[in-house]
Amino acid sequence: MNKITEIIEFPFVVLKMQIKQNECQSLKDNIKLTQLRISAPKCFDRDFEYPWVLRNIDIKKGKLLDIGSTVGQMLHDVLPKDIEINTLNINNQKDVEGVKQIEGDIRKTDFKSNLFDCITCISTLEHIGVEGRYGVKKDEFGDTKAMKEMFRILKPGGKLYLTVPYGAKDVLPINKLYNKKRTEKLFKGYKLVKEEYLKYDKRYGIWLTVPEKEAAKTVWQKDKWYSLGLFVLQK
């Protein structure tokens, strides 16, 4: 998209978001989100997160729960058929054959303890309890509650595959960004099996694997996008 097209389309994109209210609630925040997306990398973070999660899932059968899910169909089609795919979303999702879709809140669920062999949570944790986007109500400890609930419903030895935006400063209500201090608190009780960090290099338009300290220095507006933290945690 060239600059002239971006300028012409900008107000219409913002207006559509404001009317639909499917992103941010306030006009100011929808303008901010649109500005951030205009400068976003051509290769989006989901282009890395989904393949990473699928590569790392190591069960051949059992129960999987995807949090904040809109990818039940993909999980069903790509993973072994002996894995039972369950999804949880605060909003009702379109039925998908072969997928058990549940409407609910991961901060408090009706699932039995020690139920799931693995849980996937792809760029969802940062929105839990952050008011102003997706109709979420403020809950300062929303992500902490979610992590505790996922721990409860995981089987002993079960794994959580988690991806989050990583960087130096929150851009609210668009995204909360994580760092070492925050993740250490959130991961309490879990065993950290694997960690990986990706950062967008705006000079060359590519994503690079970087040390945690480099990812933690990322400033979204200056660096064009946030970094990614990708984690495998075990109960």
DAQUI-V401850 format. One record per residue. N is the residue number from 1. RES is the residue in one letter. D_FIRST is the distance of its C-alpha to the first C-alpha in Angstrom with 2 decimals. Layout:
# DAQUI-V401850
N	RES	D_FIRST
N	RES	D_FIRST
This chain:
# DAQUI-V401850
1	M	0.00
2	N	3.84
3	K	6.78
4	I	8.44
5	T	6.39
6	E	6.54
7	I	10.12
8	I	11.01
9	E	10.12
10	F	11.53
11	P	15.17
12	F	14.96
13	V	13.64
14	V	16.45
15	L	18.94
16	K	18.48
17	M	19.12
18	Q	22.03
19	I	23.60
20	K	23.39
21	Q	24.56
22	N	23.39
23	E	22.02
24	C	23.50
25	Q	26.28
26	S	25.86
27	L	23.33
28	K	23.24
29	D	22.38
30	N	19.62
31	I	18.02
32	K	18.57
33	L	17.15
34	T	13.86
35	Q	13.67
36	L	14.55
37	R	12.03
38	I	9.06
39	S	10.76
40	A	11.85
41	P	12.37
42	K	10.63
43	C	14.27
44	F	15.33
45	D	18.99
46	R	20.15
47	D	19.44
48	F	22.34
49	E	24.47
50	Y	25.29
51	P	26.39
52	W	28.29
53	V	30.18
54	L	31.00
55	R	32.28
56	N	34.50
57	I	36.08
58	D	39.53
59	I	41.44
60	K	42.38
61	K	43.79
62	G	44.22
63	K	42.25
64	L	38.66
65	L	37.12
66	D	33.38
67	I	32.72
68	G	30.01
69	S	29.29
70	T	26.74
71	V	27.20
72	G	30.78
73	Q	30.06
74	M	28.51
75	L	31.45
76	H	33.92
77	D	32.57
78	V	32.13
79	L	35.11
80	P	38.76
81	K	40.23
82	D	43.06
83	I	40.74
84	E	40.83
85	I	37.39
86	N	37.57
87	T	34.71
88	L	34.95
89	N	32.60
90	I	33.45
91	N	31.90
92	N	33.21
93	Q	31.21
94	K	31.28
95	D	34.21
96	V	33.68
97	E	36.62
98	G	38.28
99	V	36.70
100	K	38.68
101	Q	36.35
102	I	37.86
103	E	36.80
104	G	37.88
105	D	37.43
106	I	37.69
107	R	39.58
108	K	42.51
109	T	42.87
110	D	45.77
111	F	45.50
112	K	48.64
113	S	48.82
114	N	48.29
115	L	46.55
116	F	43.38
117	D	43.26
118	C	39.73
119	I	37.05
120	T	33.29
121	C	31.34
122	I	27.65
123	S	25.79
124	T	28.08
125	L	30.81
126	E	28.79
127	H	28.46
128	I	32.16
129	G	33.95
130	V	31.00
131	E	31.23
132	G	28.36
133	R	26.00
134	Y	26.68
135	G	29.89
136	V	31.62
137	K	34.79
138	K	35.60
139	D	37.59
140	E	37.86
141	F	39.20
142	G	37.07
143	D	35.70
144	T	39.25
145	K	40.70
146	A	38.17
147	M	39.04
148	K	42.73
149	E	42.41
150	M	40.55
151	F	43.37
152	R	45.95
153	I	44.66
154	L	44.04
155	K	46.98
156	P	48.77
157	G	47.00
158	G	43.87
159	K	40.46
160	L	37.50
161	Y	34.08
162	L	32.04
163	T	28.59
164	V	27.60
165	P	25.19
166	Y	27.02
167	G	27.13
168	A	29.03
169	K	28.28
170	D	27.53
171	V	24.63
172	L	26.40
173	P	26.15
174	I	22.84
175	N	24.55
176	K	27.84
177	L	27.66
178	Y	30.61
179	N	32.76
180	K	36.10
181	K	38.21
182	R	36.54
183	T	36.46
184	E	40.09
185	K	41.15
186	L	39.14
187	F	40.39
188	K	44.02
189	G	46.15
190	Y	43.69
191	K	44.01
192	L	40.90
193	V	40.64
194	K	37.33
195	E	34.62
196	E	31.41
197	Y	28.68
198	L	25.12
199	K	23.08
200	Y	19.56
201	D	19.95
202	K	17.14
203	R	18.68
204	Y	18.08
205	G	15.47
206	I	18.27
207	W	20.53
208	L	24.19
209	T	27.45
210	V	29.12
211	P	32.42
212	E	32.68
213	K	33.31
214	E	30.05
215	A	28.05
216	A	30.08
217	K	29.02
218	T	25.31
219	V	24.03
220	W	20.90
221	Q	19.40
222	K	20.52
223	D	19.71
224	K	16.22
225	W	17.74
226	Y	21.29
227	S	23.43
228	L	25.00
229	G	28.72
230	L	29.98
231	F	33.64
232	V	36.40
233	L	39.25
234	Q	42.60
235	K	45.20
